[in-house]
Amino acid sequence: MSDLDKLLGPEPIQDGDIYYVPFERPIVQAVDALVAFAKAKEAGKIVEREADWEVMEKIFSLWSTMFPHEYESFAEAQKLTRAHQKNALGTAREGEAMIQHQLNIPKSLYGLIVAIYPLQQFDKKFVAQLAKRMPILKAADKI
């Protein structure tokens, strides 16, 4: 079972009118601890304060610790992405526009982020801070 499958869980099981998804105990405990940490830091619906960034660092730490195989394969893929870019800025021409590839975020990490910060927009300001604080997510060497 892959790390992503562990996070997403198996197919729901129906018991009468109730559906439930069994997760492995360490994952449930880790996510419960993450939720408690976010509540203690008074996390809002979006990342805007230094305390929110502490929660984001905890989310990243949880993801990389609980899913080491996914983290390692992501890190390797990021190296390849950077190595095959035409320039350090990660820019490419698309028609008349110049596009910059800034971040890659694995689906399971994204799921953890939006679980804690459901209204978070991945706008320019947030992406720039995310790249600065978690450089492994950067798709380009310079952002």
DSSP file (Angstrom, degrees, kcal/mol; ACC not computed):
  #  RESIDUE AA STRUCTURE BP1 BP2  ACC     N-H-->O    O-->H-N    N-H-->O    O-->H-N    TCO  KAPPA ALPHA  PHI   PSI    X-CA   Y-CA   Z-CA
    1    1 A M              0   0    0      0, 0.0     2,-0.0     0, 0.0     5,-0.0   0.000 360.0 360.0 360.0 129.8    0.0    0.0    0.0
    2    2 A S     >  -     0   0    0      1,-0.1     4,-1.9    67,-0.0     5,-0.1  -0.254 360.0-110.0 -74.5 165.4    1.4    3.4   -1.0
    3    3 A D  H  > S+     0   0    0      1,-0.2     4,-2.0     2,-0.2     5,-0.1   0.890 120.5  52.4 -60.8 -39.8    1.8    6.3    1.3
    4    4 A L  H  > S+     0   0    0      1,-0.2     4,-2.9     2,-0.2     5,-0.3   0.910 106.9  51.8 -64.9 -41.4   -1.0    8.1   -0.5
    5    5 A D  H  > S+     0   0    0      1,-0.2     4,-2.3     2,-0.2    -1,-0.2   0.876 107.8  53.5 -61.5 -36.6   -3.3    5.1   -0.2
    6    6 A K  H  < S+     0   0    0     -4,-1.9    18,-0.3     2,-0.2    -1,-0.2   0.910 112.3  43.9 -63.5 -41.8   -2.6    5.1    3.6
    7    7 A L  H  < S+     0   0    0     -4,-2.0    -2,-0.2     1,-0.2    -1,-0.2   0.920 118.1  42.5 -70.3 -43.4   -3.6    8.8    3.8
    8    8 A L  H  < S-     0   0    0     -4,-2.9    -2,-0.2    -5,-0.1    -1,-0.2   0.782 105.3-147.1 -75.1 -26.0   -6.7    8.5    1.6
    9    9 A G     <  -     0   0    0     -4,-2.3    14,-0.1    -5,-0.3    -1,-0.1   0.038  23.5 -60.0  83.1 166.0   -7.7    5.3    3.3
   10   10 A P  S    S-     0   0    0      0, 0.0     3,-0.1     0, 0.0    -4,-0.0  -0.123  75.0 -64.3 -74.1 178.4   -9.5    2.3    1.9
   11   11 A E        -     0   0    0      1,-0.1     9,-0.1    10,-0.1    -2,-0.0  -0.334  66.7 -92.9 -61.6 145.4  -12.9    2.4    0.3
   12   12 A P        -     0   0    0      0, 0.0     2,-0.5     0, 0.0     9,-0.2  -0.282  36.2-138.5 -60.0 146.4  -15.7    3.3    2.8
   13   13 A I  E     -A   20   0A   0      7,-3.4     7,-2.3    -3,-0.1     2,-0.5  -0.913  12.4-138.5-108.3 133.1  -17.4    0.4    4.5
   14   14 A Q  E     +A   19   0A   0     -2,-0.5     2,-0.4     5,-0.2     5,-0.2  -0.796  21.4 177.5 -98.1 132.7  -21.2    0.6    4.9
   15   15 A D  E >   -A   18   0A   0      3,-3.5     3,-1.6    -2,-0.5     2,-0.5  -0.822  69.2 -59.5-129.6  90.1  -22.8   -0.6    8.2
   16   16 A G  T 3  S-     0   0    0     -2,-0.4    -1,-0.0     1,-0.3     0, 0.0  -0.614 120.5 -16.5  70.2-123.4  -26.5    0.0    7.8
   17   17 A D  T 3  S+     0   0    0     -2,-0.5     2,-0.4    -3,-0.1    -1,-0.3   0.428 123.0  90.0 -91.3  -0.2  -26.9    3.8    7.2
   18   18 A I  E <   -A   15   0A   0     -3,-1.6    -3,-3.5     2,-0.0     2,-0.4  -0.829  56.4-164.2-104.7 133.8  -23.4    4.6    8.4
   19   19 A Y  E     +A   14   0A   0     -2,-0.4     2,-0.3    -5,-0.2    -5,-0.2  -0.934  14.9 174.8-109.6 137.3  -20.3    4.7    6.2
   20   20 A Y  E     -A   13   0A   0     -7,-2.3    -7,-3.4    -2,-0.4    -2,-0.0  -0.984  23.4-145.5-141.7 155.9  -16.9    4.6    7.8
   21   21 A V        -     0   0    0     -2,-0.3     2,-0.5    -9,-0.2   -10,-0.1  -0.971  18.7-139.2-121.7 116.0  -13.3    4.4    6.6
   22   22 A P        -     0   0    0      0, 0.0     2,-0.3     0, 0.0    -2,-0.0  -0.631  23.6-173.7 -77.8 126.5  -10.8    2.5    8.7
   23   23 A F        -     0   0    0     -2,-0.5     2,-0.1   -14,-0.1   -16,-0.1  -0.823  35.0 -92.8-113.2 156.5   -7.4    4.3    8.9
   24   24 A E    >>  -     0   0    0     -2,-0.3     4,-1.9   -18,-0.3     3,-0.7  -0.459  38.2-120.5 -66.9 140.5   -4.2    3.0   10.5
   25   25 A R  H 3> S+     0   0    0      1,-0.2     4,-2.8     2,-0.2     5,-0.2   0.858 108.3  55.7 -54.4 -44.3   -4.0    4.1   14.1
   26   26 A P  H 3> S+     0   0    0      0, 0.0     4,-2.3     0, 0.0    -1,-0.2   0.881 108.4  49.1 -61.0 -35.0   -0.7    6.1   13.8
   27   27 A I  H <> S+     0   0    0     -3,-0.7     4,-2.5     2,-0.2     5,-0.2   0.936 112.3  47.4 -67.5 -45.2   -2.1    8.2   11.0
   28   28 A V  H  X S+     0   0    0     -4,-1.9     4,-2.7     1,-0.2     5,-0.2   0.927 113.5  48.2 -61.2 -45.4   -5.3    9.0   13.0
   29   29 A Q  H  X S+     0   0    0     -4,-2.8     4,-2.3     1,-0.2    -1,-0.2   0.901 111.9  49.5 -62.8 -41.0   -3.2    9.8   16.1
   30   30 A A  H  X S+     0   0    0     -4,-2.3     4,-2.1    -5,-0.2    -2,-0.2   0.920 112.9  45.7 -65.8 -43.5   -0.9   12.1   14.1
   31   31 A V  H  X S+     0   0    0     -4,-2.5     4,-2.6     2,-0.2    -2,-0.2   0.900 111.6  52.6 -67.4 -39.9   -3.7   14.0   12.4
   32   32 A D  H  X S+     0   0    0     -4,-2.7     4,-2.4    -5,-0.2    -2,-0.2   0.915 110.0  48.8 -59.6 -42.1   -5.5   14.3   15.7
   33   33 A A  H  X S+     0   0    0     -4,-2.3     4,-2.4     2,-0.2    -2,-0.2   0.885 110.4  51.6 -64.5 -38.6   -2.3   15.8   17.2
   34   34 A L  H  X S+     0   0    0     -4,-2.1     4,-2.5     2,-0.2    -2,-0.2   0.919 110.0  48.3 -63.6 -44.5   -2.0   18.1   14.2
   35   35 A V  H  X S+     0   0    0     -4,-2.6     4,-2.4     2,-0.2    -2,-0.2   0.914 112.1  49.4 -62.3 -43.2   -5.6   19.4   14.7
   36   36 A A  H  X S+     0   0    0     -4,-2.4     4,-2.4     2,-0.2    -2,-0.2   0.904 111.0  50.0 -63.0 -41.0   -5.0   19.9   18.5
   37   37 A F  H  X S+     0   0    0     -4,-2.4     4,-1.8     2,-0.2    -2,-0.2   0.916 110.6  49.6 -62.6 -43.7   -1.8   21.8   17.7
   38   38 A A  H  <>S+     0   0    0     -4,-2.5     5,-2.8     1,-0.2    -2,-0.2   0.899 111.6  48.7 -63.4 -40.6   -3.7   24.0   15.2
   39   39 A K  H ><5S+     0   0    0     -4,-2.4     3,-1.3     1,-0.2    -1,-0.2   0.906 109.3  52.3 -65.3 -40.7   -6.4   24.7   17.7
   40   40 A A  H 3<5S+     0   0    0     -4,-2.4    -1,-0.2     1,-0.3    -2,-0.2   0.844 110.9  47.4 -63.8 -33.1   -3.8   25.6   20.4
   41   41 A K  T 3<5S-     0   0    0     -4,-1.8    -1,-0.3    -5,-0.2    -2,-0.2   0.413 113.6-122.8 -86.2   1.6   -2.2   28.0   17.9
   42   42 A E  T < 5 -     0   0    0     -3,-1.3    -3,-0.2    -4,-0.2    -2,-0.1   0.918  36.9-162.5  55.3  48.2   -5.7   29.4   17.2
   43   43 A A      < -     0   0    0     -5,-2.8    -1,-0.2     8,-0.1     4,-0.1  -0.344   0.6-150.7 -61.6 137.3   -5.3   28.7   13.5
   44   44 A G        -     0   0    0      2,-0.5    -1,-0.1    -2,-0.0     3,-0.1   0.067  36.5 -84.7 -88.8-155.5   -7.8   30.5   11.3
   45   45 A K  S    S+     0   0    0     72,-0.1    74,-1.5    73,-0.1    75,-0.4   0.582 112.3  32.3 -91.4 -13.5   -9.2   29.5    7.9
   46   46 A I  S    S-     0   0    0     73,-0.2     2,-0.7    72,-0.1    -2,-0.5  -0.939  91.6-100.2-138.1 162.1   -6.2   30.9    6.1
   47   47 A V        +     0   0    0     -2,-0.3     3,-0.1     1,-0.2    -4,-0.0  -0.741  65.5 126.7 -85.1 115.3   -2.5   31.2    6.7
   48   48 A E        +     0   0    0     -2,-0.7     2,-0.2     1,-0.1    -1,-0.2   0.503  53.5  59.1-143.6 -16.0   -1.9   34.8    7.8
   49   49 A R  S  > S-     0   0    0      1,-0.1     4,-1.6     0, 0.0     3,-0.3  -0.729  84.0-109.0-116.7 166.4    0.0   35.0   11.1
   50   50 A E  H  > S+     0   0    0     -2,-0.2     4,-1.7     1,-0.2     5,-0.1   0.875 120.2  57.7 -60.7 -37.0    3.4   33.6   12.3
   51   51 A A  H  > S+     0   0    0      1,-0.2     4,-1.6     2,-0.2    -1,-0.2   0.857 103.0  54.3 -62.1 -34.7    1.5   31.0   14.4
   52   52 A D  H  > S+     0   0    0     -3,-0.3     4,-2.3     1,-0.2    -1,-0.2   0.883 105.5  52.3 -66.1 -37.4   -0.2   29.8   11.2
   53   53 A W  H  X S+     0   0    0     -4,-1.6     4,-2.3     2,-0.2    -1,-0.2   0.834 104.6  56.0 -68.6 -30.4    3.2   29.3    9.6
   54   54 A E  H  X S+     0   0    0     -4,-1.7     4,-1.8     2,-0.2    -1,-0.2   0.896 108.2  48.4 -63.9 -39.1    4.2   27.2   12.7
   55   55 A V  H  X S+     0   0    0     -4,-1.6     4,-2.5     2,-0.2    -2,-0.2   0.909 109.3  52.8 -65.5 -41.8    1.2   25.0   12.0
   56   56 A M  H  X S+     0   0    0     -4,-2.3     4,-2.4     1,-0.2    -2,-0.2   0.901 108.2  50.3 -60.8 -40.5    2.2   24.8    8.3
   57   57 A E  H  X S+     0   0    0     -4,-2.3     4,-2.4     1,-0.2    -1,-0.2   0.881 110.3  50.2 -64.6 -37.0    5.7   23.7    9.3
   58   58 A K  H  X S+     0   0    0     -4,-1.8     4,-2.8     2,-0.2    -2,-0.2   0.887 109.0  52.2 -66.5 -39.6    4.0   21.0   11.6
   59   59 A I  H  X S+     0   0    0     -4,-2.5     4,-2.6     2,-0.2    -2,-0.2   0.939 112.0  45.6 -60.4 -47.3    1.9   19.9    8.6
   60   60 A F  H  X S+     0   0    0     -4,-2.4     4,-2.8     2,-0.2     5,-0.2   0.913 113.0  50.1 -63.3 -42.9    5.0   19.5    6.4
   61   61 A S  H  X S+     0   0    0     -4,-2.4     4,-2.0     2,-0.2     5,-0.2   0.917 111.3  48.8 -61.8 -44.5    6.8   17.7    9.2
   62   62 A L  H  X S+     0   0    0     -4,-2.8     4,-3.1     2,-0.2     5,-0.3   0.940 112.7  48.3 -60.0 -47.7    3.9   15.3    9.7
   63   63 A W  H  X S+     0   0    0     -4,-2.6     4,-1.8     1,-0.2     8,-0.2   0.933 113.5  45.2 -60.2 -48.0    3.7   14.6    6.0
   64   64 A S  H  < S+     0   0    0     -4,-2.8    -1,-0.2     1,-0.2    -2,-0.2   0.809 118.9  43.1 -69.3 -28.6    7.4   14.0    5.5
   65   65 A T  H  < S+     0   0    0     -4,-2.0    -2,-0.2    -5,-0.2    -1,-0.2   0.893 117.5  42.6 -81.7 -43.8    7.6   11.8    8.7
   66   66 A M  H  < S+     0   0    0     -4,-3.1    -2,-0.2     1,-0.3    -3,-0.2   0.763 124.9  35.2 -75.8 -24.8    4.4    9.8    8.2
   67   67 A F     X  +     0   0    0     -4,-1.8     4,-2.4    -5,-0.3    -1,-0.3  -0.521  67.0 157.6-128.3  64.5    5.0    9.3    4.4
   68   68 A P  H  > S+     0   0    0      0, 0.0     4,-2.6     0, 0.0     5,-0.2   0.836  74.0  53.0 -63.3 -34.0    8.8    8.9    4.0
   69   69 A H  H  > S+     0   0    0      2,-0.2     4,-2.4     1,-0.2     5,-0.2   0.921 111.7  45.3 -68.1 -42.0    8.5    7.0    0.7
   70   70 A E  H  > S+     0   0    0      2,-0.2     4,-2.4     1,-0.2    -1,-0.2   0.906 113.4  51.2 -65.8 -40.5    6.3    9.7   -0.9
   71   71 A Y  H  X S+     0   0    0     -4,-2.4     4,-2.7    -8,-0.2    -2,-0.2   0.934 111.5  47.0 -61.2 -46.7    8.6   12.4    0.5
   72   72 A E  H  X S+     0   0    0     -4,-2.6     4,-2.1     1,-0.2    -2,-0.2   0.910 113.8  46.5 -64.0 -43.1   11.7   10.7   -0.9
   73   73 A S  H  X S+     0   0    0     -4,-2.4     4,-2.3     2,-0.2    -1,-0.2   0.873 112.9  50.8 -69.2 -34.7   10.2   10.2   -4.4
   74   74 A F  H  X S+     0   0    0     -4,-2.4     4,-2.4    -5,-0.2    -2,-0.2   0.930 109.3  50.4 -64.7 -45.0    8.9   13.8   -4.4
   75   75 A A  H  X S+     0   0    0     -4,-2.7     4,-1.8     1,-0.2    -2,-0.2   0.899 111.8  48.1 -60.3 -41.1   12.3   15.1   -3.5
   76   76 A E  H  X S+     0   0    0     -4,-2.1     4,-1.9     1,-0.2    -1,-0.2   0.907 111.0  50.5 -65.9 -42.2   13.9   13.1   -6.3
   77   77 A A  H  X S+     0   0    0     -4,-2.3     4,-2.5     1,-0.2    -2,-0.2   0.869 107.6  54.1 -63.9 -36.5   11.2   14.4   -8.7
   78   78 A Q  H  X S+     0   0    0     -4,-2.4     4,-2.5     2,-0.2     5,-0.2   0.897 105.9  52.5 -65.1 -40.0   11.9   17.9   -7.7
   79   79 A K  H  X S+     0   0    0     -4,-1.8     4,-2.2     1,-0.2    -2,-0.2   0.924 111.5  46.5 -60.3 -43.8   15.6   17.5   -8.4
   80   80 A L  H  X S+     0   0    0     -4,-1.9     4,-1.7     2,-0.2    -2,-0.2   0.896 110.1  53.5 -66.1 -40.3   14.7   16.2  -11.9
   81   81 A T  H  < S+     0   0    0     -4,-2.5     4,-0.3     1,-0.2     3,-0.2   0.941 112.7  43.5 -59.2 -47.8   12.3   19.1  -12.5
   82   82 A R  H >< S+     0   0    0     -4,-2.5     3,-1.0     1,-0.2    -1,-0.2   0.880 111.3  54.7 -66.3 -38.0   14.9   21.7  -11.6
   83   83 A A  H 3< S+     0   0    0     -4,-2.2    -1,-0.2     1,-0.2    -2,-0.2   0.802 109.1  48.0 -66.8 -29.0   17.6   19.9  -13.7
   84   84 A H  T 3< S+     0   0    0     -4,-1.7    -1,-0.2    -3,-0.2     2,-0.2   0.346  85.4 109.8 -97.6   6.7   15.5   20.0  -16.8
   85   85 A Q    <   -     0   0    0     -3,-1.0     7,-0.1    -4,-0.3     3,-0.1  -0.538  69.0-133.7 -80.7 150.4   14.4   23.6  -16.7
   86   86 A K  S    S+     0   0    0      5,-0.3     2,-0.3    -2,-0.2    -1,-0.1   0.740  85.5  11.9 -76.1 -23.0   15.8   26.0  -19.3
   87   87 A N  S >  S-     0   0    0      4,-0.1     3,-1.4    -5,-0.0    54,-0.2  -0.961  79.6-104.6-150.2 167.3   16.6   28.6  -16.7
   88   88 A A  T 3  S+     0   0    0     -2,-0.3    54,-2.7     1,-0.3    53,-0.5   0.691 115.6  59.9 -68.6 -19.0   16.9   29.1  -12.9
   89   89 A L  T 3  S-     0   0    0     52,-0.2    -1,-0.3    51,-0.1    51,-0.1   0.600 102.6-129.6 -84.7 -11.3   13.6   31.1  -12.9
   90   90 A G    <   +     0   0    0     -3,-1.4    11,-2.3     1,-0.2     2,-0.2   0.811  53.1 154.5  68.7  29.5   11.6   28.2  -14.3
   91   91 A T  E     +B  100   0B   0      9,-0.2     2,-0.3     7,-0.0    -5,-0.3  -0.610  19.1 176.3 -93.2 152.5   10.0   30.3  -16.9
   92   92 A A  E     -B   99   0B   0      7,-2.2     7,-3.2    -2,-0.2     2,-0.5  -0.987  31.4-113.1-148.3 150.6    8.7   29.2  -20.3
   93   93 A R  E     -B   98   0B   0     -2,-0.3     2,-0.4     5,-0.2     5,-0.2  -0.734  27.5-178.1 -88.5 131.9    6.9   30.9  -23.1
   94   94 A E  E >   -B   97   0B   0      3,-3.3     3,-1.7    -2,-0.5     2,-0.4  -0.866  65.1 -55.7-129.7  97.6    3.3   29.9  -23.7
   95   95 A G  T 3  S-     0   0    0     -2,-0.4     0, 0.0     1,-0.3     0, 0.0  -0.585 120.8 -19.7  67.8-124.6    1.9   31.8  -26.6
   96   96 A E  T 3  S+     0   0    0     -2,-0.4    -1,-0.3    -3,-0.1     2,-0.2   0.579 125.4  83.3 -87.6 -12.0    2.4   35.4  -25.9
   97   97 A A  E <  S-B   94   0B   0     -3,-1.7    -3,-3.3     2,-0.0     2,-0.5  -0.592  70.3-135.6 -99.2 153.6    2.8   34.9  -22.2
   98   98 A M  E     -B   93   0B   0     -5,-0.2     2,-0.4    -2,-0.2    -5,-0.2  -0.936  24.8-161.2-102.5 128.1    5.7   34.0  -20.0
   99   99 A I  E     -B   92   0B   0     -7,-3.2    -7,-2.2    -2,-0.5     2,-0.5  -0.899   5.2-154.5-111.8 136.5    4.8   31.4  -17.4
  100  100 A Q  E     -B   91   0B   0     -2,-0.4     2,-0.8    -9,-0.2    -9,-0.2  -0.959   8.6-147.0-113.7 124.1    6.8   30.7  -14.2
  101  101 A H        +     0   0    0    -11,-2.3     3,-0.1    -2,-0.5    38,-0.1  -0.790  30.6 165.0 -86.4 109.0    6.5   27.2  -12.6
  102  102 A Q        +     0   0    0     -2,-0.8    37,-3.4     1,-0.2    38,-0.8   0.907  47.9  13.3 -97.9 -48.6    6.9   28.0   -8.9
  103  103 A L  B     -C  138   0C   0     35,-0.3     2,-0.4    36,-0.2    -1,-0.2  -0.918  44.1-157.7-134.2 154.3    5.8   25.1   -6.7
  104  104 A N        -     0   0    0     33,-2.2   -26,-0.0    -2,-0.3    -3,-0.0  -0.998  17.2-174.3-123.7 133.0    4.9   21.5   -6.8
  105  105 A I        -     0   0    0     -2,-0.4    -2,-0.0     4,-0.0    32,-0.0  -0.978  24.0-125.6-129.9 119.5    2.8   20.2   -3.9
  106  106 A P     >  -     0   0    0      0, 0.0     4,-2.7     0, 0.0     3,-0.2  -0.287  24.5-118.1 -60.8 148.1    2.0   16.5   -3.5
  107  107 A K  H  > S+     0   0    0      1,-0.2     4,-2.4     2,-0.2     5,-0.1   0.873 113.0  51.8 -56.9 -41.6   -1.7   15.7   -3.3
  108  108 A S  H  > S+     0   0    0      2,-0.2     4,-1.6     1,-0.2    -1,-0.2   0.884 111.5  46.8 -67.2 -37.3   -1.4   14.2    0.2
  109  109 A L  H  > S+     0   0    0     -3,-0.2     4,-2.3     2,-0.2    -2,-0.2   0.917 111.4  51.8 -68.0 -43.4    0.4   17.3    1.5
  110  110 A Y  H  X S+     0   0    0     -4,-2.7     4,-2.6     1,-0.2     5,-0.3   0.907 107.0  54.5 -57.9 -42.1   -2.2   19.5   -0.2
  111  111 A G  H  X S+     0   0    0     -4,-2.4     4,-1.3     1,-0.2    -1,-0.2   0.890 108.4  48.0 -60.2 -40.9   -5.0   17.5    1.5
  112  112 A L  H  X S+     0   0    0     -4,-1.6     4,-1.4     2,-0.2    -1,-0.2   0.898 111.2  51.3 -66.1 -40.3   -3.4   18.1    4.9
  113  113 A I  H  X S+     0   0    0     -4,-2.3     4,-3.1     1,-0.2     3,-0.4   0.950 112.9  43.1 -62.7 -49.6   -3.1   21.9    4.2
  114  114 A V  H  < S+     0   0    0     -4,-2.6    -1,-0.2     1,-0.2    -2,-0.2   0.716 106.4  63.0 -74.7 -17.6   -6.7   22.3    3.1
  115  115 A A  H  < S+     0   0    0     -4,-1.3    -1,-0.2    -5,-0.3    -2,-0.2   0.883 117.0  29.2 -68.6 -36.8   -7.9   20.2    6.0
  116  116 A I  H  < S+     0   0    0     -4,-1.4    -2,-0.2    -3,-0.4    -3,-0.1   0.835 134.5  32.3 -88.6 -38.0   -6.5   22.7    8.5
  117  117 A Y    ><  +     0   0    0     -4,-3.1     3,-1.6    -5,-0.2    -1,-0.2  -0.683  69.0 169.7-120.5  75.3   -6.9   25.8    6.3
  118  118 A P  T 3  S+     0   0    0      0, 0.0    -1,-0.1     0, 0.0   -72,-0.1   0.724  77.0  45.8 -64.8 -23.5  -10.0   25.2    4.1
  119  119 A L  T 3  S+     0   0    0    -74,-1.5     2,-0.2     2,-0.1   -73,-0.2   0.327  80.0 134.0-100.7   7.9  -10.2   28.7    2.7
  120  120 A Q    <   -     0   0    0     -3,-1.6     2,-0.4   -75,-0.4   -74,-0.1  -0.398  42.3-154.2 -65.8 126.2   -6.6   29.1    1.8
  121  121 A Q        -     0   0    0     -2,-0.2     2,-1.6     1,-0.0     5,-0.2  -0.833  15.8-134.6 -96.9 137.5   -6.0   30.5   -1.6
  122  122 A F        +     0   0    0     -2,-0.4     2,-0.0     4,-0.1    -2,-0.0  -0.462  51.5 154.9 -90.2  64.4   -2.7   29.6   -3.3
  123  123 A D     >  -     0   0    0     -2,-1.6     4,-2.8     1,-0.1     5,-0.3  -0.195  60.9 -88.1 -85.1 179.4   -2.1   33.2   -4.4
  124  124 A K  H  > S+     0   0    0      1,-0.2     4,-2.3     2,-0.2     5,-0.2   0.892 125.4  48.6 -57.5 -45.0    1.1   34.9   -5.2
  125  125 A K  H  > S+     0   0    0      2,-0.2     4,-1.9     1,-0.2    -1,-0.2   0.932 115.0  43.8 -63.7 -47.2    1.8   36.0   -1.6
  126  126 A F  H  > S+     0   0    0      1,-0.2     4,-2.7     2,-0.2    -2,-0.2   0.923 113.9  50.1 -65.8 -44.6    1.1   32.6   -0.1
  127  127 A V  H  X S+     0   0    0     -4,-2.8     4,-2.5     1,-0.2    -1,-0.2   0.894 109.5  51.9 -62.0 -40.7    3.1   30.7   -2.7
  128  128 A A  H  X S+     0   0    0     -4,-2.3     4,-2.0    -5,-0.3    -1,-0.2   0.920 112.8  44.7 -63.0 -43.3    6.1   33.0   -2.2
  129  129 A Q  H  X S+     0   0    0     -4,-1.9     4,-2.7     2,-0.2     5,-0.3   0.897 112.3  52.2 -67.1 -40.0    6.0   32.5    1.5
  130  130 A L  H  X S+     0   0    0     -4,-2.7     4,-2.3     1,-0.2     7,-0.2   0.916 110.9  47.6 -62.0 -43.0    5.5   28.7    1.1
  131  131 A A  H  < S+     0   0    0     -4,-2.5     7,-0.2     1,-0.2    -1,-0.2   0.879 113.5  48.3 -64.8 -38.3    8.5   28.6   -1.3
  132  132 A K  H  < S+     0   0    0     -4,-2.0    -2,-0.2    -5,-0.2    -1,-0.2   0.906 118.9  37.8 -68.5 -42.2   10.6   30.6    1.2
  133  133 A R  H  < S+     0   0    0     -4,-2.7    -2,-0.2     1,-0.2    -1,-0.2   0.747 128.4  31.4 -84.8 -25.4    9.7   28.5    4.2
  134  134 A M    ><  +     0   0    0     -4,-2.3     3,-2.2    -5,-0.3     4,-0.3  -0.651  68.3 176.5-132.8  75.9    9.7   25.1    2.5
  135  135 A P  G >  S+     0   0    0      0, 0.0     3,-1.4     0, 0.0    -1,-0.1   0.700  71.2  72.9 -60.3 -22.0   12.3   25.3   -0.2
  136  136 A I  G 3  S+     0   0    0      1,-0.3    -5,-0.1   -33,-0.0   -32,-0.0   0.775  92.3  58.9 -63.8 -22.4   11.9   21.6   -1.2
  137  137 A L  G <  S+     0   0    0     -3,-2.2   -33,-2.2    -7,-0.2    -1,-0.3   0.665  80.1 110.1 -79.0 -16.2    8.5   22.6   -2.8
  138  138 A K  B <   -C  103   0C   0     -3,-1.4   -35,-0.3    -4,-0.3   -56,-0.1  -0.385  50.4-165.9 -64.1 131.7   10.1   25.1   -5.1
  139  139 A A  S    S+     0   0    0    -37,-3.4     2,-0.3    -2,-0.1   -36,-0.2   0.707  76.2  48.5 -87.6 -23.1   10.0   24.0   -8.8
  140  140 A A  S    S-     0   0    0    -38,-0.8   -51,-0.1   -51,-0.1   -52,-0.1  -0.835  81.2-128.5-115.4 154.5   12.5   26.6   -9.8
  141  141 A D  S    S+     0   0    0    -53,-0.5     2,-0.5    -2,-0.3   -52,-0.2   0.863  99.8  38.9 -67.5 -35.2   15.9   27.5   -8.2
  142  142 A K              0   0    0    -54,-2.7    -1,-0.2     1,-0.1    -3,-0.0  -0.970 360.0 360.0-122.1 124.7   14.9   31.2   -8.0
  143  143 A I              0   0    0     -2,-0.5    -1,-0.1    -3,-0.1   -11,-0.1   0.309 360.0 360.0-126.8 360.0   11.5   32.4   -7.1
